[in-house]
Every structure is written in structure tokens, then in C-alpha cells.
Amino acid sequence: MRTVLIEPTENPKVMKFVADYNLIPGSLELDRTSDVSEIPLAQELFNYPFVERIFITANFVAVAKQDTIEWEHVAESLKNVIEDELLANPRLYLQKKKEMYQIYSEMTPNPNVMKFVSSKLLMEGFVEVKSREAATEVPLAAAIFNEFDFATEVFISDNFVAVTKNHSVEWHEVMSTVRALISDYLQNGGEISNVEPQKHENPVEKIINRDYTDDEQKISDILNEYVAPAVENDGGKISLMEYDESTKTARMLLQGACSGCPSSTATLKNGIENILKQFVPDLVERVEAVNG
């Protein structure tokens, strides 16, 4: 329990509230225009409309009030507030907390891939790690591979980590453990990636090192607007990799949860192909999948 004593001053508008320890080095003078977002004690005191100014130094808090209020009616209440706040924050300022990551797991259409979604952004863009050997520059992926023998691929994008497993385990057996590892790793300030993330706008450029033609750009625009959001929501990524004008065939690069997914072919044929035929019928007659 923090003990605070009430002590009058020569100024009848000002009352001192004396603590049993030094509160801060130096001094702090605050009024209602001051930024008190990180000083809970000041926030609480200014909740009282008659409090005009606060002065804090050494071991006391001096409060200046309006003339319309008598100290005998409010001093005890302020004393209680100060005691409570000093108990909660002995150094007055809010302690900076580590960034909290809330992680939840989410199924994807690919039964071998589980998506672990973070409450905070992990990176701008995406990084795909296709093997243990490729994880040296992606510490988060390396931590997952080092801990779990069943992990075969890691895909990190925006606010989620998609982990691909082999057939040695079922997700219901290991999901909680993987989620806990990712959560602890992020909470403890672990580095996510030393690799420059690929950009969502045109990931194919890094793969085939060329710009889209006008026709390819039209197809890509349709994908980005009507298909990509739903695919990314399932922990994957889809991009136009190649377009054959002579056969009107669009080849799609599938990454993350989409890569190797049993339902990918059906999704492409029944969904994406129909969308492209509807919006660019003169360009696309068939769609093929290329697993990344």
C-alpha cells in the first residue's frame, strides 16, 4: 500500500500530496493542454473538472484547483486516487509493454496447410520458404523447421504464417503446439525475415524477370480484383505466370496453401476459368496451374 499524506501550502489553491518515496527525477508541470497519454495519474486527476494544474517533483504531487471548490470536500478523494495510481504505476509513466501478438489458427482448403493469423502485421509482402535448407535467411521459418520435423514449407505474408506439414501427423495433434511456438517467438521479439519480401502487386516479375504484356496485364488485373483476395484469405497466393496467346491459355502460379492443394485444379477450372472467360472472353479459354 502506498501512503500519501495531505499537506497544505501557502497558496490556498494548491494542495500537496506527499508520497513515501521519490516519484521522479527532476520535475513535471502539467495543465489541461498537456499530453498525459502515458501518465495515468495525471489522466485520473484531470478527470476532476476543478483540477487546473499538476506539479510533480521529488516525493510529492501538488494540485492546483479552481476557486469554486473547497479542499475539505475533495482532498481526501484526490488522496485516494493518487494512492491507487502510485500503487499501479509507481514511476508514474506507463511501462512500455512488449508488442502483444495474438495468434489464432485457421484451416485452409489444402488439408496439409494450416494458417496461423497474427493480430499484427508481420511484413509488407510475402516470403516463401520451400525447404529447410532455404530457411537460413528467414529466422521464423528456421524456428518452425528446427522444432517440427513434420514441417515441409513455410509461407509468411502480411499478417499470417502458413505452414505445410507432411503426412506423419494430423493438424489436430500439433496445431496448438505450432501456434504456441509462433506466438512465443513473435512475443519475444524474434526476427521474422532477413530477406526482402516479394511484393503482392507483381510477384511473377521476380520469378520470370519480365514485365506483363498488355493482354497479360488485363488478365492479372481481373485476378487481383476478383480472385486474389479470396485465395489470400485461405493462406495462399495466385498470380499469372504465363499466357499463351495462340491457345488462349493462362498459366497460374500457385503459392502458399494453394501449392499442391487437392482442390486447386477444381477451383481453377470451375471458378477462375469462368471468371476470366466472363471478363476477358477474347483472351482466355483455359487455365492451367503451376505449383510454386
N, C-alpha and C positions, 0 to 999 in steps of 0.2 A: 504493500500500500504506500503510495506517495503522499507525504504530509505537506500540506500547503497552509501557511499562516497568512491571515489578512492583516495588512499594516497600512494605516492612513498615511497620507503625505501632506505637505504644506499646501498643496493645491487641492481644494475641495472637490475638483472634478476628477482627480486621479487617485486611484487606489492601487497599492502594491500587493501582489500575491506572491509570497516568498516560499520557495521550494527548499528542500533539504540537500540540494546538490547544485552544482553549476550547470546551467541549461545549455549555454552555447558559448563558444569563444567570441569575443567582440560583442556587438550589439545589433539589434534588428528593430527598425521602426516601421510600422505598417499602418496604413489607413484603408479606407474602403475602395480606393483605386489600385491598391497593391495586388500583385499576383500572389495569391495564397494557395494555389492549387496543390502544392506539395507540403503545406503546413496545416495539418488537420486542426491543431489547437486554435489557430487564427480563424479558420473556417467556422469552427464552433462558436467562438466568441463573437464574430461578426454576424452570426445568426440572431443575436440580440440587437434589435434596431437602435437601441440607445448607446451602443458601443461605437465611439468615434475613431479612436486610435488605440494601438497596442505598441508598447515598447518593451522589448525583451533584452536583458543583459545580465551577466553574472548569474545569480541564483533567483532572479525574480521576474515576474511579468507585471508591468504597470499598465492599467487600463484606464483610458480617459472616456468619460461618459457625457451625455447631454445633460443640461441643467434641469430638464423636466423630470428626471428620475432621482430618487434619494438612494444613497448607498445602502441604507438599512434594509431596503426592500429587495435588493438584488445581489449584494456582496456574497452572501452565502451560496446562492445559485452559481455564480461565476466561480467561486472557490471549488465547488463540486465538479464543474465542467473541467477546470484546469487539472484537478487531481486525476480525473478519469483519462484525460488526454495524455498527461505525462506518464501514466501507467501504460497506456497503449503505445506511445511513441516517446520514450524518454529523451531522445535527442531532437524532438520537435518535428524534424523533417521525416517524411515518408522514406522508408528504406526502399531503394530500388530493388524490385523483385526480378528474379530471372524470368526471361520470357517464357510464359507458360504455353506449352504445346498440348492441345487436346487432340488425341488421335482416335479415330474410330475406323473400323474395318467395314468394307463394302464388297459384296460379291460382284463379279463381272460375268459377261456371257461366256468367257473362257473358264472352265472349271479348274484349270491349273493355275489361274492367276487371281490373286486377291489384291484389292486396292486398299491402301491404308491412307486415310484422308486426314490432313492436318488442319487445325483451326487457323494456322498462319501460313503465309506464302513461303515456300521453300526456295523457289528460284523462278526467274523470268525466262521461260522457255522450257527445254527438256534435255535430259541426258539419258541415253540408253546404254546399259552395260549387259552385253550378251554372254559374258563368261566370267569366271573367277579371275582369270589372268588379266582381263581388261579392267579390273576394278581398282588398280593401283592409284589412279588419279581421282577416284570417286570414293572418299572415305566412308560415306554412309553405306554405299553398296558393299564395300570391303567388310564392314562390320557385320552386315547381314550374311555375306558368304562365309565369313570366319565362324559365325555362330551356328549356322544352319547348313548341314550337308545337303539337305533336300532342295535348297535354293539354286536355281539354274540361271535366272535372269532378273535384273532389277531395272525398272524404268521410273525415273523421277521426273515429274512435270508439275509446274505450278505449285499446287498445294497437296499433291499426293505422291505416294510411292507404290508402284505396282510390282509385286513380287511373283515370279513364276516358280512353281515347285515341280519336282519330278513325281513319279508315281509311288514313291516309297511311303508317303504319308497322305493323310486326308486333312483338309483345311480345318475341320472341326477339332482335330487333335493338336494343332500347332498355332492356330490363328492368334490366340491370346498371348502366347509367348512372343511371337513375331511383333505384334502390336506393342507389347511392353518394351521390347528392345528398341524399336524405333522411337517410342516416346521418351525413354530414358536417354537415349543417345542425343536427341534434339534438346531435351531439357537441360542436359549437362553441357550444352554449348558445342557439341561435336560438329566438325566441319562436314558440310554436305558434299561439295564437289570442288575440285581444283580445275575442272575442265570447263571451258566456256560453253554454256548451254546453247543448243541449237534453237533457232527462232521458229516459232509456230507459223509465221507468215509464209515461209517458203523453205521447209526443211529439205526438200528434194535438191535444192541448189548445192548443198554440201555433199550430197551423195553422188550426183551425176555431173556437178560442176557446169551447169549451163542454165541459161535463162529460158523461161517458157516462151513458146511461140504465142501468137495471138489466140489461136484456137485452144491451145493448152491452158492459157490464162482464163479463157471463158469457162472451161471445164473446172479448173481449180477454184474459180470464184463460186461456182454452184456448190462444189464440195464444201468449201469453207462456210458457206451460209446455211446450207440445208442438212449437211451430213456430219461435219466435224464436231459440232457441239455435242451431239448425242454420243458419238464414238468416244470423245474425250471424257464424257461423263461416266463411261464404262471402263475407264482406265487405259484407253488405247489412243492411237493416232492413225489417221488415214491421209495419204497425200497422193497426188497424181505423180507417178514416176515416169510414165512414158505414154505417148499417144501415137498410134499408127493410123495415119490419115487414109491409107489405101483400104484398110479393112474396117475403119471406124471403130477401132478397139482402144479402150483406155485401160492401162495397167496401173493398179493402185498399190502403193507401198503400205503395208500394214505393220504397225509397231505397237509395243506395249502389250496390253491384254489381247489386242486383235491378232497379234502374230501367232499363227498356228492354231487359232481358235476354231473348234469344230463348226461353229455357226457362222464363221466369216464368209465362207463361199455362198451359203444361202442368203446371208444378209446382203452381200454384194449383188447377187443375181436378182433377188426379189425386191430389194429396196433401192440401193444406189443406182443400179442399172435403170430401173424405172424412172427414178428422178431425173437422171441425165437424159434419158430418151424424151422425157416430157419437156425439159427446159432447153435442151440443145439437140433436137432430133436429127438435125442435119449433120451433126458431128459424131454422135455416139450410137452404136448399135449393140456393142457388147462390152462387158467389163471383166477384167481378169485381176486376180490377187497375186501380189508378190510379197512373201513374208520377209520382214526386215530382220 
